[in-house]
Amino acid sequence: MTLEIALFLSMNGQAGEALAFYKKHLAAEELLVVTYEDMAKRDEHFQVTEENKQFISHSVLQIGQTKLMIAEDSMDPTQSFKVGNNFSLCIQSADLVEIETFYSNLTSDDRVKIIVPLNQNSFSGAYGIVEDPFGVHIQLMHDPRLN
């Protein structure tokens, strides 16, 4: 498998509680948890405080054949949290060209809003976020581990 789409939930400060809930009630297997403190070690520009250092920057749970990603923050920091804008689709591929093509295809539509331009960052060779014409946030990420 070189391509997958996962559901991504933004939990507004309750990501840790959500992880525990899904692990307990849905037998979710924890594949990855990255705290704000962990992110600050990877990215010197990441803001961490004593109060938020244990917040979840990113996590991945496996429930059956489905991956569920959970973090504290929404995809668009200019929007305040409300139920309904707290989810996104995360399209990941081991094929960098595939991710670049999806991004190019999506952004060729003038109704698509670029939230984070596709660029390399501390956790991916290519990562970006767009909002489609229907208000759905789509994360695009190159992940060579999917090979």
C-alpha positions as CSV (number, residue, x, y, z in Angstrom):
1,M,0.0,0.0,0.0
2,T,1.4,3.4,-1.0
3,L,-1.7,5.6,-0.5
4,E,-4.2,5.9,2.4
5,I,-6.8,8.4,3.6
6,A,-7.3,8.7,7.3
7,L,-9.8,10.7,9.4
8,F,-8.1,13.5,11.4
9,L,-9.9,14.9,14.5
10,S,-9.0,18.2,16.2
11,M,-10.0,18.0,19.9
12,N,-9.6,21.5,21.3
13,G,-7.5,20.5,24.3
14,Q,-9.1,17.1,24.8
15,A,-6.9,14.9,22.6
16,G,-5.5,12.9,25.5
17,E,-9.0,12.1,26.7
18,A,-10.1,11.2,23.2
19,L,-7.1,8.8,22.8
20,A,-8.0,7.0,26.1
21,F,-11.7,6.9,25.2
22,Y,-11.1,5.3,21.8
23,K,-8.5,2.9,23.1
24,K,-10.9,1.7,25.9
25,H,-14.2,1.6,24.0
26,L,-13.1,0.8,20.4
27,A,-10.0,-1.4,21.2
28,A,-7.9,1.2,19.3
29,E,-4.2,0.4,19.0
30,E,-1.9,3.3,19.7
31,L,0.6,3.6,16.8
32,L,2.0,7.1,17.5
33,V,1.7,9.9,20.0
34,V,3.7,13.1,19.7
35,T,3.3,15.7,22.4
36,Y,4.0,19.5,22.1
37,E,7.1,18.9,24.1
38,D,8.2,16.3,21.5
39,M,7.5,18.7,18.7
40,A,9.6,21.4,20.3
41,K,12.5,19.1,20.2
42,R,12.0,18.6,16.4
43,D,11.1,22.2,15.5
44,E,12.7,25.1,17.4
45,H,9.9,27.5,16.4
46,F,7.2,25.3,18.0
47,Q,5.7,27.1,21.0
48,V,5.7,25.0,24.2
49,T,4.8,26.0,27.7
50,E,4.6,24.3,31.0
51,E,0.8,24.2,30.6
52,N,0.7,22.7,27.1
53,K,3.8,20.5,27.0
54,Q,1.7,17.3,27.4
55,F,-0.9,18.4,24.8
56,I,-1.0,16.1,21.7
57,S,0.5,17.5,18.6
58,H,-0.2,14.4,16.6
59,S,-1.3,10.8,17.2
60,V,-2.4,7.8,15.2
61,L,-4.7,5.1,16.3
62,Q,-5.5,1.9,14.4
63,I,-9.1,0.7,14.7
64,G,-9.5,-2.4,12.5
65,Q,-8.2,-1.4,9.1
66,T,-8.8,2.3,9.7
67,K,-6.4,4.9,11.0
68,L,-7.7,7.7,13.2
69,M,-5.4,10.7,13.8
70,I,-6.0,13.0,16.7
71,A,-4.5,16.3,17.8
72,E,-5.4,19.3,19.9
73,D,-5.5,22.0,17.2
74,S,-7.7,22.6,14.1
75,M,-6.2,22.8,10.7
76,D,-7.0,26.5,10.2
77,P,-5.7,28.5,13.2
78,T,-7.7,31.5,12.0
79,Q,-11.0,29.7,12.8
80,S,-12.3,29.2,16.3
81,F,-13.1,25.6,17.4
82,K,-16.6,24.3,16.9
83,V,-18.0,20.9,16.4
84,G,-18.2,20.5,12.6
85,N,-14.9,22.1,11.8
86,N,-12.9,19.7,13.9
87,F,-12.2,17.1,11.3
88,S,-10.2,16.8,8.1
89,L,-9.1,14.1,5.6
90,C,-5.4,13.3,5.7
91,I,-4.2,11.9,2.4
92,Q,-0.8,10.2,2.7
93,S,1.3,8.6,0.1
94,A,4.7,7.0,-0.1
95,D,4.9,8.5,-3.6
96,L,6.0,12.2,-3.4
97,V,4.9,12.8,-7.0
98,E,1.4,11.6,-6.2
99,I,1.1,14.0,-3.3
100,E,2.4,16.9,-5.5
101,T,-0.1,16.0,-8.2
102,F,-3.0,15.9,-5.8
103,Y,-2.0,19.3,-4.4
104,S,-1.6,20.7,-7.9
105,N,-5.0,19.3,-9.0
106,L,-6.8,20.6,-5.9
107,T,-5.2,24.1,-6.0
108,S,-5.9,24.5,-9.8
109,D,-9.6,25.0,-8.8
110,D,-10.0,28.7,-7.8
111,R,-12.6,27.7,-5.2
112,V,-9.9,25.8,-3.1
113,K,-8.3,27.8,-0.3
114,I,-4.7,27.1,0.6
115,I,-4.3,27.0,4.3
116,V,-0.7,25.7,4.5
117,P,1.2,25.6,1.2
118,L,2.8,22.2,0.3
119,N,6.3,22.3,1.7
120,Q,8.9,20.2,3.5
121,N,8.7,20.4,7.3
122,S,10.1,18.7,10.4
123,F,7.9,15.5,9.9
124,S,7.4,15.2,6.2
125,G,9.2,15.8,2.9
126,A,5.9,17.4,1.7
127,Y,3.0,18.6,3.8
128,G,0.2,21.0,3.1
129,I,-3.5,21.8,3.9
130,V,-6.2,23.0,1.7
131,E,-9.9,23.6,2.1
132,D,-12.1,22.3,-0.6
133,P,-15.2,24.2,-2.0
134,F,-17.4,22.3,0.5
135,G,-15.5,23.4,3.6
136,V,-13.6,20.1,4.1
137,H,-10.0,20.5,5.1
138,I,-7.6,18.1,3.3
139,Q,-4.1,17.5,4.5
140,L,-1.7,16.1,2.0
141,M,1.5,14.4,3.3
142,H,4.3,12.4,1.8
143,D,5.1,9.5,4.0
144,P,7.7,7.0,2.7
145,R,6.8,4.6,5.5
146,L,3.8,3.5,3.5
147,N,5.9,1.6,1.1
